[in-house]
């Protein structure tokens, strides 16, 4: 009789511990997936933010024409975003034929960048 109670007690403890560890594992998996999603979002946003910073400081903040090296750097940063919509808007901005059109396209580009982040 004592062996039976002891065996039942051990089985019960094993069942409880197995249930606890299964719940803990499930919770950890969900947390891991949420963290992975956050990392994916951050890694996607980082190039967009980098481009936005450089664009604002080197293009909008410039008091003179943008030199070739800066244009090349910005062009590469646009491509690094790997976002076709941003690249398309950038090309529209570059093809602006007047100052008014450039301002309008700049505004669209900045709004797009803000919405992407």
Buried (B, 14 or more C-beta within 10 A) or exposed (E): EEEEEEEEEEEEEEEEEEEEEEEEEEEEEEEEEEEEEEEEEEEBBEBBBEBBEBBEEBBEEEEEEEEEEBBEBBBEBBBEBEBEEBBEBBEBBEEBEEEEEBEBBBEEBBEBBEEBE
